[in-house]
Amino acid sequence: MKKYDPLRIEWDCRRGMLELDKVIMPFYKQYFDGLSEHKKEVFIRLLASTDLQLFSWFFNNGEINDPELREMVLEIQQKLSLTH
């Protein structure tokens, strides 16, 4: 079992766009602890994406080539009721 640095993850959840701050941080606070170890790793990988990529994926249905990241974006959208 990996040990995650919650302060580092919380810092990475803070984005430069208000819209993203209303998505990523609430998901982290509400759901991260309940994710499987693998999904936690995928979420942390997602945080390495740029704000523009994340905005495109969450709000403009931008194409995500990585299937694991695509699945994580969909899960976040569903849990936070962002799907149209």
FIVEXDO-663681 format. One record per residue (C-alpha): residue number from 1; residue in one letter; x, y, z. Coordinates in nm, 4 decimals, decimal comma. Example, Ala and Ser with C-alpha at 12.3 -4.5 7.8 and 13.67 -1.06 7.14 Angstrom:
<nodes>
NODE   doro   bami          X          Y          Z
NODE      1      A     1,2300    -0,4500     0,7800
NODE      2      S     1,3670    -0,1060     0,7140
</nodes>
This chain:
<nodes>
NODE   doro   bami          X          Y          Z
NODE      1      M     0,0000     0,0000     0,0000
NODE      2      K     0,1408     0,3340    -0,1055
NODE      3      K     0,1545     0,6281     0,1273
NODE      4      Y     0,0314     0,9507    -0,0253
NODE      5      D     0,1211     1,2990     0,0888
NODE      6      P    -0,2202     1,4600     0,1433
NODE      7      L    -0,0738     1,8098     0,1570
NODE      8      R     0,0987     1,7598    -0,1777
NODE      9      I    -0,2178     1,6227    -0,3374
NODE     10      E    -0,4289     1,9047    -0,1929
NODE     11      W    -0,1786     2,1574    -0,3280
NODE     12      D    -0,1961     1,9920    -0,6724
NODE     13      C    -0,5772     2,0048    -0,6560
NODE     14      R    -0,5629     2,3848    -0,6401
NODE     15      R    -0,5829     2,4999    -0,9979
NODE     16      G    -0,5617     2,8341    -1,1724
NODE     17      M    -0,9240     2,8240    -1,2877
NODE     18      L    -1,2252     2,8675    -1,0652
NODE     19      E    -1,4235     2,6102    -1,2640
NODE     20      L    -1,1569     2,3467    -1,2001
NODE     21      D    -1,1324     2,4382    -0,8319
NODE     22      K    -1,5043     2,3619    -0,8046
NODE     23      V    -1,4497     2,0147    -0,9501
NODE     24      I    -1,1139     1,8754    -0,8468
NODE     25      M    -1,0928     1,9808    -0,4818
NODE     26      P    -1,4473     1,8691    -0,3899
NODE     27      F    -1,3851     1,5309    -0,5537
NODE     28      Y    -1,0569     1,4938    -0,3674
NODE     29      K    -1,2084     1,5857    -0,0311
NODE     30      Q    -1,5184     1,3676    -0,0712
NODE     31      Y    -1,4007     1,0625    -0,2635
NODE     32      F    -1,0206     1,0215    -0,2747
NODE     33      D    -0,9921     0,8173     0,0450
NODE     34      G    -1,2493     0,5692    -0,0859
NODE     35      L    -1,0711     0,5063    -0,4151
NODE     36      S    -0,8725     0,1909    -0,4801
NODE     37      E    -0,4937     0,2297    -0,4709
NODE     38      H    -0,4842     0,2092    -0,8494
NODE     39      K    -0,7490     0,4811    -0,8908
NODE     40      K    -0,5628     0,7022    -0,6443
NODE     41      E    -0,2576     0,6724    -0,8698
NODE     42      V    -0,4681     0,7602    -1,1749
NODE     43      F    -0,6144     1,0640    -0,9958
NODE     44      I    -0,2640     1,1820    -0,9061
NODE     45      R    -0,1613     1,1365    -1,2710
NODE     46      L    -0,4660     1,3403    -1,3718
NODE     47      L    -0,3439     1,6245    -1,1513
NODE     48      A    -0,0254     1,6413    -1,3611
NODE     49      S    -0,2344     1,7589    -1,6585
NODE     50      T    -0,2487     2,1267    -1,7475
NODE     51      D    -0,5442     2,3434    -1,6500
NODE     52      L    -0,6334     2,3807    -2,0181
NODE     53      Q    -0,6373     2,0044    -2,0675
NODE     54      L    -0,8505     1,9518    -1,7568
NODE     55      F    -1,0930     2,2271    -1,8539
NODE     56      S    -1,1274     2,0782    -2,2010
NODE     57      W    -1,1905     1,7298    -2,0627
NODE     58      F    -1,4351     1,8290    -1,7898
NODE     59      F    -1,6336     2,0983    -1,9679
NODE     60      N    -1,5851     2,0672    -2,3449
NODE     61      N    -1,5795     1,6875    -2,3814
NODE     62      G    -1,2220     1,7086    -2,5078
NODE     63      E    -1,0683     1,3846    -2,6284
NODE     64      I    -0,8558     1,1979    -2,3762
NODE     65      N    -0,6159     0,9476    -2,5300
NODE     66      D    -0,5312     0,7765    -2,2006
NODE     67      P    -0,8174     0,5358    -2,1173
NODE     68      E    -0,7474     0,5457    -1,7424
NODE     69      L    -0,7573     0,9243    -1,7330
NODE     70      R    -1,0737     0,9203    -1,9447
NODE     71      E    -1,2369     0,6841    -1,6961
NODE     72      M    -1,1314     0,9027    -1,4023
NODE     73      V    -1,2731     1,2168    -1,5654
NODE     74      L    -1,6016     1,0340    -1,6258
NODE     75      E    -1,6108     0,9121    -1,2665
NODE     76      I    -1,5513     1,2632    -1,1335
NODE     77      Q    -1,8180     1,4053    -1,3652
NODE     78      Q    -2,0694     1,1431    -1,2534
NODE     79      K    -1,9972     1,1785    -0,8815
NODE     80      L    -2,0227     1,5572    -0,9016
NODE     81      S    -2,3185     1,5472    -1,1459
NODE     82      L    -2,1362     1,7345    -1,4208
NODE     83      T    -2,2608     1,5177    -1,7050
NODE     84      H    -2,4985     1,6851    -1,9457
</nodes>
